[in-house]
């Protein structure tokens, strides 16, 4: 899709929401993970999306798919890149380079249950944005990248830690 098409779609959606703010509240499509074997899971979505996850051999997996933590990093990276590209299109900036890399660190004792005082959460995350556009000053590109990070729904969700309800169905 061209920058112009993206900009037009964003303007149309923005106008619809400005007219009726209730349209801004959406329920995201669910993702369902089903254990296949070992630690391998199939994650599916309502439109036929499929992702296979697995863990590395060090924790009993077979590395037959992406690790869930990698998918989270990938979700942050792709969501942030998408929002940067959307903002660039809205501003009429034609990006020639956009690459977002997300790294994390964690303490494996939390996931393995070796010390209940240690969280299983990532202990640190870094988002690196490589961005380039002709005739756009570096400060404007830096501001664009920072705006994208600040408006990325996935990155914001991770930073804001929303309340999560866990429902268990015994079958």
PyMOL CGO cylinders between C-alpha atoms (Angstrom):
from pymol import cmd
from pymol.cgo import CYLINDER

trace = [
    CYLINDER, 0.00, 0.00, 0.00, 1.35, 3.44, -0.85, 0.3, 1, 1, 1, 1, 1, 1,
    CYLINDER, 1.35, 3.44, -0.85, 2.01, 6.20, 1.65, 0.3, 1, 1, 1, 1, 1, 1,
    CYLINDER, 2.01, 6.20, 1.65, -0.91, 8.11, 0.14, 0.3, 1, 1, 1, 1, 1, 1,
    CYLINDER, -0.91, 8.11, 0.14, -3.30, 5.16, 0.52, 0.3, 1, 1, 1, 1, 1, 1,
    CYLINDER, -3.30, 5.16, 0.52, -2.25, 4.68, 4.14, 0.3, 1, 1, 1, 1, 1, 1,
    CYLINDER, -2.25, 4.68, 4.14, -2.67, 8.38, 4.85, 0.3, 1, 1, 1, 1, 1, 1,
    CYLINDER, -2.67, 8.38, 4.85, -6.15, 8.38, 3.25, 0.3, 1, 1, 1, 1, 1, 1,
    CYLINDER, -6.15, 8.38, 3.25, -7.23, 5.30, 5.23, 0.3, 1, 1, 1, 1, 1, 1,
    CYLINDER, -7.23, 5.30, 5.23, -6.00, 6.83, 8.48, 0.3, 1, 1, 1, 1, 1, 1,
    CYLINDER, -6.00, 6.83, 8.48, -7.76, 10.11, 7.74, 0.3, 1, 1, 1, 1, 1, 1,
    CYLINDER, -7.76, 10.11, 7.74, -11.04, 8.31, 6.95, 0.3, 1, 1, 1, 1, 1, 1,
    CYLINDER, -11.04, 8.31, 6.95, -10.85, 6.24, 10.14, 0.3, 1, 1, 1, 1, 1, 1,
    CYLINDER, -10.85, 6.24, 10.14, -9.85, 9.27, 12.21, 0.3, 1, 1, 1, 1, 1, 1,
    CYLINDER, -9.85, 9.27, 12.21, -12.79, 11.27, 10.86, 0.3, 1, 1, 1, 1, 1, 1,
    CYLINDER, -12.79, 11.27, 10.86, -15.22, 8.41, 11.62, 0.3, 1, 1, 1, 1, 1, 1,
    CYLINDER, -15.22, 8.41, 11.62, -13.95, 8.19, 15.20, 0.3, 1, 1, 1, 1, 1, 1,
    CYLINDER, -13.95, 8.19, 15.20, -14.03, 11.98, 15.64, 0.3, 1, 1, 1, 1, 1, 1,
    CYLINDER, -14.03, 11.98, 15.64, -17.69, 11.92, 14.56, 0.3, 1, 1, 1, 1, 1, 1,
    CYLINDER, -17.69, 11.92, 14.56, -18.55, 8.95, 16.80, 0.3, 1, 1, 1, 1, 1, 1,
    CYLINDER, -18.55, 8.95, 16.80, -15.97, 8.36, 19.58, 0.3, 1, 1, 1, 1, 1, 1,
    CYLINDER, -15.97, 8.36, 19.58, -17.66, 5.06, 20.50, 0.3, 1, 1, 1, 1, 1, 1,
    CYLINDER, -17.66, 5.06, 20.50, -16.15, 3.64, 17.30, 0.3, 1, 1, 1, 1, 1, 1,
    CYLINDER, -16.15, 3.64, 17.30, -12.69, 3.96, 18.91, 0.3, 1, 1, 1, 1, 1, 1,
    CYLINDER, -12.69, 3.96, 18.91, -13.38, 1.15, 21.37, 0.3, 1, 1, 1, 1, 1, 1,
    CYLINDER, -13.38, 1.15, 21.37, -12.66, -2.18, 19.74, 0.3, 1, 1, 1, 1, 1, 1,
    CYLINDER, -12.66, -2.18, 19.74, -12.34, -5.73, 20.98, 0.3, 1, 1, 1, 1, 1, 1,
    CYLINDER, -12.34, -5.73, 20.98, -9.25, -7.41, 19.55, 0.3, 1, 1, 1, 1, 1, 1,
    CYLINDER, -9.25, -7.41, 19.55, -9.43, -10.81, 17.90, 0.3, 1, 1, 1, 1, 1, 1,
    CYLINDER, -9.43, -10.81, 17.90, -8.59, -13.62, 20.33, 0.3, 1, 1, 1, 1, 1, 1,
    CYLINDER, -8.59, -13.62, 20.33, -5.54, -15.84, 20.06, 0.3, 1, 1, 1, 1, 1, 1,
    CYLINDER, -5.54, -15.84, 20.06, -5.91, -19.42, 21.28, 0.3, 1, 1, 1, 1, 1, 1,
    CYLINDER, -5.91, -19.42, 21.28, -2.95, -21.67, 22.13, 0.3, 1, 1, 1, 1, 1, 1,
    CYLINDER, -2.95, -21.67, 22.13, -3.42, -25.44, 22.14, 0.3, 1, 1, 1, 1, 1, 1,
    CYLINDER, -3.42, -25.44, 22.14, -0.72, -27.79, 23.41, 0.3, 1, 1, 1, 1, 1, 1,
    CYLINDER, -0.72, -27.79, 23.41, 0.24, -30.23, 20.63, 0.3, 1, 1, 1, 1, 1, 1,
    CYLINDER, 0.24, -30.23, 20.63, 3.00, -32.27, 22.24, 0.3, 1, 1, 1, 1, 1, 1,
    CYLINDER, 3.00, -32.27, 22.24, 5.92, -31.70, 24.57, 0.3, 1, 1, 1, 1, 1, 1,
    CYLINDER, 5.92, -31.70, 24.57, 6.09, -27.91, 24.86, 0.3, 1, 1, 1, 1, 1, 1,
    CYLINDER, 6.09, -27.91, 24.86, 4.96, -27.27, 21.27, 0.3, 1, 1, 1, 1, 1, 1,
    CYLINDER, 4.96, -27.27, 21.27, 1.78, -25.21, 20.91, 0.3, 1, 1, 1, 1, 1, 1,
    CYLINDER, 1.78, -25.21, 20.91, -0.36, -24.15, 17.99, 0.3, 1, 1, 1, 1, 1, 1,
    CYLINDER, -0.36, -24.15, 17.99, -1.67, -20.62, 18.30, 0.3, 1, 1, 1, 1, 1, 1,
    CYLINDER, -1.67, -20.62, 18.30, -4.68, -19.83, 16.13, 0.3, 1, 1, 1, 1, 1, 1,
    CYLINDER, -4.68, -19.83, 16.13, -6.81, -16.82, 15.34, 0.3, 1, 1, 1, 1, 1, 1,
    CYLINDER, -6.81, -16.82, 15.34, -10.32, -16.36, 14.00, 0.3, 1, 1, 1, 1, 1, 1,
    CYLINDER, -10.32, -16.36, 14.00, -9.21, -15.68, 10.42, 0.3, 1, 1, 1, 1, 1, 1,
    CYLINDER, -9.21, -15.68, 10.42, -7.10, -18.82, 10.06, 0.3, 1, 1, 1, 1, 1, 1,
    CYLINDER, -7.10, -18.82, 10.06, -3.89, -17.37, 11.49, 0.3, 1, 1, 1, 1, 1, 1,
    CYLINDER, -3.89, -17.37, 11.49, -1.52, -20.05, 12.77, 0.3, 1, 1, 1, 1, 1, 1,
    CYLINDER, -1.52, -20.05, 12.77, 1.75, -19.81, 14.69, 0.3, 1, 1, 1, 1, 1, 1,
    CYLINDER, 1.75, -19.81, 14.69, 3.67, -22.73, 16.16, 0.3, 1, 1, 1, 1, 1, 1,
    CYLINDER, 3.67, -22.73, 16.16, 5.61, -22.10, 19.36, 0.3, 1, 1, 1, 1, 1, 1,
    CYLINDER, 5.61, -22.10, 19.36, 8.10, -24.28, 21.19, 0.3, 1, 1, 1, 1, 1, 1,
    CYLINDER, 8.10, -24.28, 21.19, 10.80, -23.86, 23.75, 0.3, 1, 1, 1, 1, 1, 1,
    CYLINDER, 10.80, -23.86, 23.75, 14.52, -24.62, 23.40, 0.3, 1, 1, 1, 1, 1, 1,
    CYLINDER, 14.52, -24.62, 23.40, 15.93, -28.01, 24.44, 0.3, 1, 1, 1, 1, 1, 1,
    CYLINDER, 15.93, -28.01, 24.44, 17.48, -26.48, 27.60, 0.3, 1, 1, 1, 1, 1, 1,
    CYLINDER, 17.48, -26.48, 27.60, 13.98, -26.32, 29.11, 0.3, 1, 1, 1, 1, 1, 1,
    CYLINDER, 13.98, -26.32, 29.11, 12.54, -29.46, 27.51, 0.3, 1, 1, 1, 1, 1, 1,
    CYLINDER, 12.54, -29.46, 27.51, 11.38, -28.20, 24.11, 0.3, 1, 1, 1, 1, 1, 1,
    CYLINDER, 11.38, -28.20, 24.11, 12.52, -29.13, 20.63, 0.3, 1, 1, 1, 1, 1, 1,
    CYLINDER, 12.52, -29.13, 20.63, 12.89, -25.63, 19.13, 0.3, 1, 1, 1, 1, 1, 1,
    CYLINDER, 12.89, -25.63, 19.13, 10.33, -26.58, 16.46, 0.3, 1, 1, 1, 1, 1, 1,
    CYLINDER, 10.33, -26.58, 16.46, 8.81, -23.09, 16.55, 0.3, 1, 1, 1, 1, 1, 1,
    CYLINDER, 8.81, -23.09, 16.55, 9.35, -19.62, 17.86, 0.3, 1, 1, 1, 1, 1, 1,
    CYLINDER, 9.35, -19.62, 17.86, 9.57, -19.22, 21.63, 0.3, 1, 1, 1, 1, 1, 1,
    CYLINDER, 9.57, -19.22, 21.63, 6.64, -17.23, 23.10, 0.3, 1, 1, 1, 1, 1, 1,
    CYLINDER, 6.64, -17.23, 23.10, 9.01, -14.54, 24.42, 0.3, 1, 1, 1, 1, 1, 1,
    CYLINDER, 9.01, -14.54, 24.42, 10.39, -14.06, 20.92, 0.3, 1, 1, 1, 1, 1, 1,
    CYLINDER, 10.39, -14.06, 20.92, 6.83, -13.61, 19.63, 0.3, 1, 1, 1, 1, 1, 1,
    CYLINDER, 6.83, -13.61, 19.63, 6.28, -10.90, 22.25, 0.3, 1, 1, 1, 1, 1, 1,
    CYLINDER, 6.28, -10.90, 22.25, 9.46, -9.12, 21.15, 0.3, 1, 1, 1, 1, 1, 1,
    CYLINDER, 9.46, -9.12, 21.15, 8.34, -9.56, 17.55, 0.3, 1, 1, 1, 1, 1, 1,
    CYLINDER, 8.34, -9.56, 17.55, 4.91, -8.15, 18.36, 0.3, 1, 1, 1, 1, 1, 1,
    CYLINDER, 4.91, -8.15, 18.36, 6.47, -5.07, 19.97, 0.3, 1, 1, 1, 1, 1, 1,
    CYLINDER, 6.47, -5.07, 19.97, 8.88, -4.61, 17.06, 0.3, 1, 1, 1, 1, 1, 1,
    CYLINDER, 8.88, -4.61, 17.06, 6.29, -5.03, 14.32, 0.3, 1, 1, 1, 1, 1, 1,
    CYLINDER, 6.29, -5.03, 14.32, 3.63, -2.95, 16.09, 0.3, 1, 1, 1, 1, 1, 1,
    CYLINDER, 3.63, -2.95, 16.09, 6.09, -0.13, 16.70, 0.3, 1, 1, 1, 1, 1, 1,
    CYLINDER, 6.09, -0.13, 16.70, 7.32, -0.24, 13.09, 0.3, 1, 1, 1, 1, 1, 1,
    CYLINDER, 7.32, -0.24, 13.09, 3.73, -0.21, 11.86, 0.3, 1, 1, 1, 1, 1, 1,
    CYLINDER, 3.73, -0.21, 11.86, 2.77, 2.80, 13.98, 0.3, 1, 1, 1, 1, 1, 1,
    CYLINDER, 2.77, 2.80, 13.98, 5.90, 4.68, 12.88, 0.3, 1, 1, 1, 1, 1, 1,
    CYLINDER, 5.90, 4.68, 12.88, 5.04, 3.94, 9.24, 0.3, 1, 1, 1, 1, 1, 1,
    CYLINDER, 5.04, 3.94, 9.24, 1.43, 5.06, 9.80, 0.3, 1, 1, 1, 1, 1, 1,
    CYLINDER, 1.43, 5.06, 9.80, 2.58, 8.33, 11.37, 0.3, 1, 1, 1, 1, 1, 1,
    CYLINDER, 2.58, 8.33, 11.37, 5.12, 8.89, 8.61, 0.3, 1, 1, 1, 1, 1, 1,
    CYLINDER, 5.12, 8.89, 8.61, 2.41, 8.40, 5.98, 0.3, 1, 1, 1, 1, 1, 1,
    CYLINDER, 2.41, 8.40, 5.98, 0.14, 10.86, 7.79, 0.3, 1, 1, 1, 1, 1, 1,
    CYLINDER, 0.14, 10.86, 7.79, 2.94, 13.42, 7.78, 0.3, 1, 1, 1, 1, 1, 1,
    CYLINDER, 2.94, 13.42, 7.78, 3.80, 12.78, 4.13, 0.3, 1, 1, 1, 1, 1, 1,
    CYLINDER, 3.80, 12.78, 4.13, 7.20, 11.31, 5.01, 0.3, 1, 1, 1, 1, 1, 1,
    CYLINDER, 7.20, 11.31, 5.01, 8.36, 8.62, 2.60, 0.3, 1, 1, 1, 1, 1, 1,
    CYLINDER, 8.36, 8.62, 2.60, 10.56, 6.27, 4.63, 0.3, 1, 1, 1, 1, 1, 1,
    CYLINDER, 10.56, 6.27, 4.63, 13.40, 4.59, 2.79, 0.3, 1, 1, 1, 1, 1, 1,
    CYLINDER, 13.40, 4.59, 2.79, 14.51, 2.59, 5.85, 0.3, 1, 1, 1, 1, 1, 1,
    CYLINDER, 14.51, 2.59, 5.85, 12.62, 1.43, 8.91, 0.3, 1, 1, 1, 1, 1, 1,
    CYLINDER, 12.62, 1.43, 8.91, 13.81, -1.39, 11.12, 0.3, 1, 1, 1, 1, 1, 1,
    CYLINDER, 13.81, -1.39, 11.12, 12.79, -1.98, 14.74, 0.3, 1, 1, 1, 1, 1, 1,
    CYLINDER, 12.79, -1.98, 14.74, 14.69, -4.44, 16.93, 0.3, 1, 1, 1, 1, 1, 1,
    CYLINDER, 14.69, -4.44, 16.93, 13.54, -5.45, 20.40, 0.3, 1, 1, 1, 1, 1, 1,
    CYLINDER, 13.54, -5.45, 20.40, 15.86, -7.18, 22.86, 0.3, 1, 1, 1, 1, 1, 1,
    CYLINDER, 15.86, -7.18, 22.86, 15.08, -8.42, 26.35, 0.3, 1, 1, 1, 1, 1, 1,
    CYLINDER, 15.08, -8.42, 26.35, 16.76, -9.91, 29.38, 0.3, 1, 1, 1, 1, 1, 1,
    CYLINDER, 16.76, -9.91, 29.38, 15.26, -12.16, 32.02, 0.3, 1, 1, 1, 1, 1, 1,
    CYLINDER, 15.26, -12.16, 32.02, 16.14, -14.26, 35.03, 0.3, 1, 1, 1, 1, 1, 1,
    CYLINDER, 16.14, -14.26, 35.03, 15.27, -17.88, 34.23, 0.3, 1, 1, 1, 1, 1, 1,
    CYLINDER, 15.27, -17.88, 34.23, 14.79, -18.71, 37.93, 0.3, 1, 1, 1, 1, 1, 1,
    CYLINDER, 14.79, -18.71, 37.93, 11.35, -17.06, 37.75, 0.3, 1, 1, 1, 1, 1, 1,
    CYLINDER, 11.35, -17.06, 37.75, 10.05, -19.15, 34.83, 0.3, 1, 1, 1, 1, 1, 1,
    CYLINDER, 10.05, -19.15, 34.83, 11.51, -22.35, 36.27, 0.3, 1, 1, 1, 1, 1, 1,
    CYLINDER, 11.51, -22.35, 36.27, 10.07, -21.70, 39.73, 0.3, 1, 1, 1, 1, 1, 1,
    CYLINDER, 10.07, -21.70, 39.73, 13.48, -21.97, 41.38, 0.3, 1, 1, 1, 1, 1, 1,
    CYLINDER, 13.48, -21.97, 41.38, 13.00, -18.86, 43.51, 0.3, 1, 1, 1, 1, 1, 1,
    CYLINDER, 13.00, -18.86, 43.51, 9.50, -17.51, 44.16, 0.3, 1, 1, 1, 1, 1, 1,
    CYLINDER, 9.50, -17.51, 44.16, 10.99, -14.07, 44.87, 0.3, 1, 1, 1, 1, 1, 1,
    CYLINDER, 10.99, -14.07, 44.87, 12.18, -13.83, 41.25, 0.3, 1, 1, 1, 1, 1, 1,
    CYLINDER, 12.18, -13.83, 41.25, 9.66, -12.72, 38.66, 0.3, 1, 1, 1, 1, 1, 1,
    CYLINDER, 9.66, -12.72, 38.66, 9.30, -14.61, 35.40, 0.3, 1, 1, 1, 1, 1, 1,
    CYLINDER, 9.30, -14.61, 35.40, 8.90, -11.23, 33.64, 0.3, 1, 1, 1, 1, 1, 1,
    CYLINDER, 8.90, -11.23, 33.64, 11.55, -9.73, 31.43, 0.3, 1, 1, 1, 1, 1, 1,
    CYLINDER, 11.55, -9.73, 31.43, 13.90, -7.68, 33.61, 0.3, 1, 1, 1, 1, 1, 1,
    CYLINDER, 13.90, -7.68, 33.61, 14.93, -5.28, 30.85, 0.3, 1, 1, 1, 1, 1, 1,
    CYLINDER, 14.93, -5.28, 30.85, 13.89, -4.44, 27.31, 0.3, 1, 1, 1, 1, 1, 1,
    CYLINDER, 13.89, -4.44, 27.31, 15.48, -2.31, 24.61, 0.3, 1, 1, 1, 1, 1, 1,
    CYLINDER, 15.48, -2.31, 24.61, 13.83, -1.01, 21.45, 0.3, 1, 1, 1, 1, 1, 1,
    CYLINDER, 13.83, -1.01, 21.45, 16.22, 0.12, 18.70, 0.3, 1, 1, 1, 1, 1, 1,
    CYLINDER, 16.22, 0.12, 18.70, 14.86, 1.98, 15.69, 0.3, 1, 1, 1, 1, 1, 1,
    CYLINDER, 14.86, 1.98, 15.69, 16.84, 2.36, 12.47, 0.3, 1, 1, 1, 1, 1, 1,
    CYLINDER, 16.84, 2.36, 12.47, 15.09, 4.96, 10.33, 0.3, 1, 1, 1, 1, 1, 1,
    CYLINDER, 15.09, 4.96, 10.33, 15.86, 6.94, 7.22, 0.3, 1, 1, 1, 1, 1, 1,
    CYLINDER, 15.86, 6.94, 7.22, 14.09, 9.24, 4.80, 0.3, 1, 1, 1, 1, 1, 1,
    CYLINDER, 14.09, 9.24, 4.80, 15.33, 11.64, 2.15, 0.3, 1, 1, 1, 1, 1, 1,
    CYLINDER, 15.33, 11.64, 2.15, 15.20, 15.35, 3.01, 0.3, 1, 1, 1, 1, 1, 1,
    CYLINDER, 15.20, 15.35, 3.01, 14.00, 14.79, 6.60, 0.3, 1, 1, 1, 1, 1, 1,
    CYLINDER, 14.00, 14.79, 6.60, 16.25, 16.14, 9.37, 0.3, 1, 1, 1, 1, 1, 1,
    CYLINDER, 16.25, 16.14, 9.37, 17.56, 13.62, 11.93, 0.3, 1, 1, 1, 1, 1, 1,
    CYLINDER, 17.56, 13.62, 11.93, 15.67, 15.35, 14.78, 0.3, 1, 1, 1, 1, 1, 1,
    CYLINDER, 15.67, 15.35, 14.78, 12.36, 14.92, 12.93, 0.3, 1, 1, 1, 1, 1, 1,
    CYLINDER, 12.36, 14.92, 12.93, 13.10, 11.23, 12.29, 0.3, 1, 1, 1, 1, 1, 1,
    CYLINDER, 13.10, 11.23, 12.29, 14.02, 10.75, 15.95, 0.3, 1, 1, 1, 1, 1, 1,
    CYLINDER, 14.02, 10.75, 15.95, 10.76, 12.45, 16.99, 0.3, 1, 1, 1, 1, 1, 1,
    CYLINDER, 10.76, 12.45, 16.99, 8.83, 10.24, 14.55, 0.3, 1, 1, 1, 1, 1, 1,
    CYLINDER, 8.83, 10.24, 14.55, 10.40, 7.08, 16.01, 0.3, 1, 1, 1, 1, 1, 1,
    CYLINDER, 10.40, 7.08, 16.01, 9.71, 8.20, 19.58, 0.3, 1, 1, 1, 1, 1, 1,
    CYLINDER, 9.71, 8.20, 19.58, 6.11, 9.05, 18.67, 0.3, 1, 1, 1, 1, 1, 1,
    CYLINDER, 6.11, 9.05, 18.67, 5.67, 5.59, 17.19, 0.3, 1, 1, 1, 1, 1, 1,
    CYLINDER, 5.67, 5.59, 17.19, 7.00, 3.93, 20.32, 0.3, 1, 1, 1, 1, 1, 1,
    CYLINDER, 7.00, 3.93, 20.32, 4.74, 6.07, 22.52, 0.3, 1, 1, 1, 1, 1, 1,
    CYLINDER, 4.74, 6.07, 22.52, 1.66, 5.13, 20.43, 0.3, 1, 1, 1, 1, 1, 1,
    CYLINDER, 1.66, 5.13, 20.43, 2.38, 1.45, 19.74, 0.3, 1, 1, 1, 1, 1, 1,
    CYLINDER, 2.38, 1.45, 19.74, -0.50, -0.49, 21.33, 0.3, 1, 1, 1, 1, 1, 1,
    CYLINDER, -0.50, -0.49, 21.33, 1.68, -3.54, 22.03, 0.3, 1, 1, 1, 1, 1, 1,
    CYLINDER, 1.68, -3.54, 22.03, 4.58, -1.55, 23.51, 0.3, 1, 1, 1, 1, 1, 1,
    CYLINDER, 4.58, -1.55, 23.51, 2.17, 0.57, 25.57, 0.3, 1, 1, 1, 1, 1, 1,
    CYLINDER, 2.17, 0.57, 25.57, 0.40, -2.54, 26.85, 0.3, 1, 1, 1, 1, 1, 1,
    CYLINDER, 0.40, -2.54, 26.85, 3.67, -4.05, 28.02, 0.3, 1, 1, 1, 1, 1, 1,
    CYLINDER, 3.67, -4.05, 28.02, 4.68, -0.78, 29.73, 0.3, 1, 1, 1, 1, 1, 1,
    CYLINDER, 4.68, -0.78, 29.73, 1.28, -0.17, 31.34, 0.3, 1, 1, 1, 1, 1, 1,
    CYLINDER, 1.28, -0.17, 31.34, 0.64, -3.75, 32.54, 0.3, 1, 1, 1, 1, 1, 1,
    CYLINDER, 0.64, -3.75, 32.54, -3.15, -3.87, 32.24, 0.3, 1, 1, 1, 1, 1, 1,
    CYLINDER, -3.15, -3.87, 32.24, -5.25, -5.83, 34.70, 0.3, 1, 1, 1, 1, 1, 1,
    CYLINDER, -5.25, -5.83, 34.70, -5.54, -9.38, 33.38, 0.3, 1, 1, 1, 1, 1, 1,
    CYLINDER, -5.54, -9.38, 33.38, -8.28, -11.76, 34.43, 0.3, 1, 1, 1, 1, 1, 1,
    CYLINDER, -8.28, -11.76, 34.43, -7.52, -15.48, 34.31, 0.3, 1, 1, 1, 1, 1, 1,
    CYLINDER, -7.52, -15.48, 34.31, -10.48, -17.82, 33.93, 0.3, 1, 1, 1, 1, 1, 1,
    CYLINDER, -10.48, -17.82, 33.93, -9.92, -21.56, 34.29, 0.3, 1, 1, 1, 1, 1, 1,
    CYLINDER, -9.92, -21.56, 34.29, -12.30, -24.11, 32.78, 0.3, 1, 1, 1, 1, 1, 1,
    CYLINDER, -12.30, -24.11, 32.78, -11.81, -27.68, 34.00, 0.3, 1, 1, 1, 1, 1, 1,
    CYLINDER, -11.81, -27.68, 34.00, -12.78, -30.32, 31.40, 0.3, 1, 1, 1, 1, 1, 1,
]
cmd.load_cgo(trace, "trace")
